[in-house]
Amino acid sequence: MLKFGLLTNPLIPVTKEICRFTKLGFDYVEIGIEEPAATPKILLKQKNQILELLSKNKMFAIGHTAYWVHFGTSHEKGRIGWIEEGKDMITTASNLKINLLNFHFYWGYGQTRKFPPAIPVFTKNFTISINQLLDFAKKKKITLMLENVPTEKDTKYGIKEYSYVINNSPGLMVHLDVAHAFIEGGMKRVRDYIKTFSDKIVHLHAHDNHGEDDEHLPLGDGSIDYEKIVHWLKEINYDKTVTFEVFTSDRDAVKSREFFKKLWNKL
C-alpha cells in the first residue's frame, strides 16, 4: 500500500518537522541527514526525542543525504573522507531505526561534467565507494538506494552511467526522482527509468518542473504528465513510498498529495 511523506528542511530541527508533517496528515518523515540543523552529531543528540515523536505520531522514517556528497571524486583523500562521512550517515540512520537510506549519483561539481573523459572515471570511483558503503550498511541492516540527479540543462549523461553503478553494486536499490528524470530527457526518460529498474525501485520523489531546472513545483504546475507516470507505476505494481519534494508551501505539498492520490485511484 502506498505511503506518502515529506522531506525535512535542513534549516529546521527534525523534531519540529515531525510535528508539522503529522498535522499535515502524512504517513512518514524523510529525514535529511544534512547540515546545518541535521548533521549526524546533531541528530544523535536528538535521538530519543525523534524516536519518541515518531512513535507517538505513529510515523516511520526514511533517510536522505545531501546531493553534494562526492563519492566519485578523483581527489582520493577527499573520496576516502566522504566514505567515512557516509558511514557516519549510515550509523545515524541505524540509531534512528531507519532501514532505507539514499545517496545521490551527482557529478555536477567543478568542470567534471564538461570533460567527457572524466565521466567514466567518476562513475568507476563512485561505484567503488558505494560498494564499500553497501558492505557497511548491510552490517547495520540498512538498505541503500541511489537517487538519480541530472546536471541541469545538460542531458548528455545520466541513465547510462547510473545503470552502470546500479548493475555493479549488488544490493543497491533505486530511488527514482521523477522530476530529475524529466529534466534529463522528458517523459521518455522517465519511462526509461521505470521500465529499466522496475524490479529495483523502492522509493519515489514527486514534484514538478518545466524540463529545464529543478524547480520543485507542486504537481500540475509544471510540464510533467503525472497521469502517464501513475499508469506506468501501476504497470510495475509499485506500492511503496512517495515523498512530495515540493518546496513552495505546505498547502502545495498537501495539494500535490491529493492530486497524486486522485490520479492513482482513478486509473
Buried (B, 14 or more C-beta within 10 A) or exposed (E): EBBBBBBBBBEEBBBEBBBBBBEBEBBBBBBBBBEEBBBBEBBBEBEEEBBEBBEEBEBBBBBBBBBEBBBBBEEEEEBEEBBEBBBBBBBBBBBBEBBBBBBBBBBBEEEBBEEEEBBEBBBBBBBBBBBBBBEBBBEBEBBBBBBBBBBBEEBEBBBEBBBBBBEBBEEBBBBBBBBBBBBBBBBEBBBBBBEBBBEBBBBBBBBBBEBEEBBBBBBBBBEBEBEBBBEBBEEEEBEEBBBBBBBBEEEBBBBBBEBBBEBBEEE
